[in-house]
Every structure is written in structure tokens, then in C-alpha cells.
Amino acid sequence: MFKNIAPDKWRHFWVGIPMGIFLQLVAAWILPASLTTVTIVAFISVVAISYGFELFSLVTKIGHYDFYDAVASVIGGTLGIGIALPFLL
């Protein structure tokens, strides 16, 4: 099932995990808000960074633009956010 996924998508996925963990922990440290709000802010940040990186590639022509690279990063980032949640309870 997962054998058909391109290797570069896996790289984006694996990079997304620590990004999600980091953004969740930083958001919890900076924002004096509920865990739900912190998680939403972290998720929006993951999406913005993941897609922003792809837009940067498109505009500057450094690398190549691929929407599904951003999707793979967001999936990994979401998993990272989930991994960080038990440490914030």
C-alpha cells in the first residue's frame, strides 16, 4: 500500500514530524491559552510553513513546486503535533 509513495514524499513526511512537535511545544510555551487553541495555532503554522516552502520553490525556481510535498509535510506535522500533546497535558 505504501510502496507506491515517492521517496521525496517520505522525506517531507519525516521532516514534518519534528516540525509539528517543535511548533506545538513552542506554541504552548508562548501562548497562555487553552490546549485546543495552542493546537490549532500549531496546525495552522504547520500548514503555512509547508505550503509556504512550496510557494517559495515556485516563485524563486529553487527546487520544484509540488503540492503533494506540502500535503506530506502537513501529514507528518499533524502526527508530530499528536506526539507532543501528551507532554502538554
ChimeraX commands (.cxc) that place a marker at each C-alpha (Angstrom):
marker #1 position 0.00,0.00,0.00 radius 0.5
marker #1 position 2.72,2.49,0.95 radius 0.5
marker #1 position 5.22,1.16,-1.60 radius 0.5
marker #1 position 3.85,3.46,-4.30 radius 0.5
marker #1 position 4.66,6.64,-2.38 radius 0.5
marker #1 position 7.60,8.54,-3.89 radius 0.5
marker #1 position 10.75,8.79,-1.73 radius 0.5
marker #1 position 10.64,12.59,-1.67 radius 0.5
marker #1 position 7.16,12.48,-0.15 radius 0.5
marker #1 position 8.53,10.29,2.64 radius 0.5
marker #1 position 11.26,12.87,3.28 radius 0.5
marker #1 position 8.67,15.62,3.59 radius 0.5
marker #1 position 6.62,13.40,5.91 radius 0.5
marker #1 position 9.61,12.63,8.17 radius 0.5
marker #1 position 10.66,16.30,8.29 radius 0.5
marker #1 position 7.09,17.27,9.17 radius 0.5
marker #1 position 7.10,15.20,12.37 radius 0.5
marker #1 position 9.78,17.18,14.25 radius 0.5
marker #1 position 8.36,20.40,12.80 radius 0.5
marker #1 position 4.96,19.58,14.31 radius 0.5
marker #1 position 6.47,18.61,17.66 radius 0.5
marker #1 position 8.55,21.80,17.76 radius 0.5
marker #1 position 5.68,24.10,16.76 radius 0.5
marker #1 position 3.30,22.50,19.25 radius 0.5
marker #1 position 5.77,22.89,22.12 radius 0.5
marker #1 position 6.71,26.46,21.15 radius 0.5
marker #1 position 3.05,27.47,20.77 radius 0.5
marker #1 position 2.28,26.01,24.20 radius 0.5
marker #1 position 5.23,27.86,25.71 radius 0.5
marker #1 position 4.40,31.22,24.11 radius 0.5
marker #1 position 0.60,31.29,24.22 radius 0.5
marker #1 position -1.19,31.45,27.55 radius 0.5
marker #1 position -4.26,29.80,26.05 radius 0.5
marker #1 position -6.16,26.52,26.13 radius 0.5
marker #1 position -4.57,23.41,24.66 radius 0.5
marker #1 position -7.15,23.46,21.88 radius 0.5
marker #1 position -6.15,26.97,20.83 radius 0.5
marker #1 position -2.46,26.10,21.03 radius 0.5
marker #1 position -3.00,23.01,18.86 radius 0.5
marker #1 position -4.96,24.98,16.25 radius 0.5
marker #1 position -2.20,27.62,16.12 radius 0.5
marker #1 position 0.44,24.89,15.74 radius 0.5
marker #1 position -1.55,23.20,12.95 radius 0.5
marker #1 position -2.06,26.46,11.06 radius 0.5
marker #1 position 1.68,27.10,11.41 radius 0.5
marker #1 position 2.48,23.64,10.01 radius 0.5
marker #1 position 0.22,24.25,7.02 radius 0.5
marker #1 position 1.62,27.75,6.41 radius 0.5
marker #1 position 5.25,26.62,6.61 radius 0.5
marker #1 position 4.69,23.51,4.49 radius 0.5
marker #1 position 2.84,25.26,1.71 radius 0.5
marker #1 position 4.94,28.41,2.04 radius 0.5
marker #1 position 8.06,26.39,1.34 radius 0.5
marker #1 position 6.47,25.04,-1.84 radius 0.5
marker #1 position 5.38,28.53,-2.91 radius 0.5
marker #1 position 8.92,29.75,-2.29 radius 0.5
marker #1 position 10.16,26.99,-4.63 radius 0.5
marker #1 position 7.62,28.03,-7.26 radius 0.5
marker #1 position 8.42,31.74,-7.12 radius 0.5
marker #1 position 12.21,31.53,-6.90 radius 0.5
marker #1 position 12.59,28.46,-9.14 radius 0.5
marker #1 position 14.88,27.00,-6.46 radius 0.5
marker #1 position 13.78,23.38,-6.23 radius 0.5
marker #1 position 10.46,22.33,-7.69 radius 0.5
marker #1 position 6.91,23.08,-6.68 radius 0.5
marker #1 position 4.79,20.08,-5.75 radius 0.5
marker #1 position 1.55,20.50,-3.84 radius 0.5
marker #1 position 1.74,16.90,-2.61 radius 0.5
marker #1 position 5.09,17.62,-0.96 radius 0.5
marker #1 position 3.23,20.15,1.19 radius 0.5
marker #1 position 0.49,17.59,1.87 radius 0.5
marker #1 position 3.08,15.04,3.02 radius 0.5
marker #1 position 4.68,17.65,5.30 radius 0.5
marker #1 position 1.30,18.55,6.79 radius 0.5
marker #1 position 0.51,14.89,7.46 radius 0.5
marker #1 position 3.86,14.47,9.21 radius 0.5
marker #1 position 3.39,17.74,11.09 radius 0.5
marker #1 position -0.03,16.66,12.28 radius 0.5
marker #1 position 1.46,13.42,13.57 radius 0.5
marker #1 position 4.17,15.45,15.32 radius 0.5
marker #1 position 1.55,17.63,16.99 radius 0.5
marker #1 position -0.17,14.47,18.21 radius 0.5
marker #1 position 3.10,13.12,19.57 radius 0.5
marker #1 position 3.68,16.34,21.54 radius 0.5
marker #1 position 0.18,16.52,23.03 radius 0.5
marker #1 position 0.65,14.03,25.90 radius 0.5
marker #1 position 3.62,16.06,27.15 radius 0.5
marker #1 position 1.40,19.13,27.49 radius 0.5
marker #1 position -1.44,17.59,29.48 radius 0.5
marker link #1:1,2 radius 0.2
marker link #1:2,3 radius 0.2
marker link #1:3,4 radius 0.2
marker link #1:4,5 radius 0.2
marker link #1:5,6 radius 0.2
marker link #1:6,7 radius 0.2
marker link #1:7,8 radius 0.2
marker link #1:8,9 radius 0.2
marker link #1:9,10 radius 0.2
marker link #1:10,11 radius 0.2
marker link #1:11,12 radius 0.2
marker link #1:12,13 radius 0.2
marker link #1:13,14 radius 0.2
marker link #1:14,15 radius 0.2
marker link #1:15,16 radius 0.2
marker link #1:16,17 radius 0.2
marker link #1:17,18 radius 0.2
marker link #1:18,19 radius 0.2
marker link #1:19,20 radius 0.2
marker link #1:20,21 radius 0.2
marker link #1:21,22 radius 0.2
marker link #1:22,23 radius 0.2
marker link #1:23,24 radius 0.2
marker link #1:24,25 radius 0.2
marker link #1:25,26 radius 0.2
marker link #1:26,27 radius 0.2
marker link #1:27,28 radius 0.2
marker link #1:28,29 radius 0.2
marker link #1:29,30 radius 0.2
marker link #1:30,31 radius 0.2
marker link #1:31,32 radius 0.2
marker link #1:32,33 radius 0.2
marker link #1:33,34 radius 0.2
marker link #1:34,35 radius 0.2
marker link #1:35,36 radius 0.2
marker link #1:36,37 radius 0.2
marker link #1:37,38 radius 0.2
marker link #1:38,39 radius 0.2
marker link #1:39,40 radius 0.2
marker link #1:40,41 radius 0.2
marker link #1:41,42 radius 0.2
marker link #1:42,43 radius 0.2
marker link #1:43,44 radius 0.2
marker link #1:44,45 radius 0.2
marker link #1:45,46 radius 0.2
marker link #1:46,47 radius 0.2
marker link #1:47,48 radius 0.2
marker link #1:48,49 radius 0.2
marker link #1:49,50 radius 0.2
marker link #1:50,51 radius 0.2
marker link #1:51,52 radius 0.2
marker link #1:52,53 radius 0.2
marker link #1:53,54 radius 0.2
marker link #1:54,55 radius 0.2
marker link #1:55,56 radius 0.2
marker link #1:56,57 radius 0.2
marker link #1:57,58 radius 0.2
marker link #1:58,59 radius 0.2
marker link #1:59,60 radius 0.2
marker link #1:60,61 radius 0.2
marker link #1:61,62 radius 0.2
marker link #1:62,63 radius 0.2
marker link #1:63,64 radius 0.2
marker link #1:64,65 radius 0.2
marker link #1:65,66 radius 0.2
marker link #1:66,67 radius 0.2
marker link #1:67,68 radius 0.2
marker link #1:68,69 radius 0.2
marker link #1:69,70 radius 0.2
marker link #1:70,71 radius 0.2
marker link #1:71,72 radius 0.2
marker link #1:72,73 radius 0.2
marker link #1:73,74 radius 0.2
marker link #1:74,75 radius 0.2
marker link #1:75,76 radius 0.2
marker link #1:76,77 radius 0.2
marker link #1:77,78 radius 0.2
marker link #1:78,79 radius 0.2
marker link #1:79,80 radius 0.2
marker link #1:80,81 radius 0.2
marker link #1:81,82 radius 0.2
marker link #1:82,83 radius 0.2
marker link #1:83,84 radius 0.2
marker link #1:84,85 radius 0.2
marker link #1:85,86 radius 0.2
marker link #1:86,87 radius 0.2
marker link #1:87,88 radius 0.2
marker link #1:88,89 radius 0.2
view
